[in-house]
Amino acid sequence: MYLTFGNAEIRWVEGHYRGYYELQLTYTEATALYYGYPDIKTRNSNEYLSAVFTVQAGANCVQRPVAGGTVGFGSIKSGTSKNKTLA
């Protein structure tokens, strides 16, 4: 959580779980969904949707509040995390 408060550029950080982004593109927006895994040592399907980021067509930044103001895990600046993790 300290990375978001110590750096003006970082809006969200999730440094514990590993995962992947799924990118969805339309004519009006680009949406990135971040899915994380609590355990990557074994084969499993325990993925969870941790955060959603949207960029509107013609905009040059992620829509504010970032991730709609709520993330599943990690630390978000100006928002809430459903499950606090140190990042």
LINBELDA-V352601 format. One record per run of one state. SS is the DSSP state (@ for helix, = for strand, . for the rest). FROM is the first residue (numbers start at 1). LEN is the number of residues. Records with the same first field share a line. If there is no record, write none. Layout:
# LINBELDA-V352601
SS->FROM-LEN / FROM-LEN
This chain:
# LINBELDA-V352601
.->1-1 / 7-5 / 14-4 / 26-3 / 38-9 / 57-9 / 74-1 / 77-3 / 84-4
@->2-5 / 66-4
=->12-2 / 18-8 / 29-9 / 47-10 / 70-4 / 75-2 / 80-4
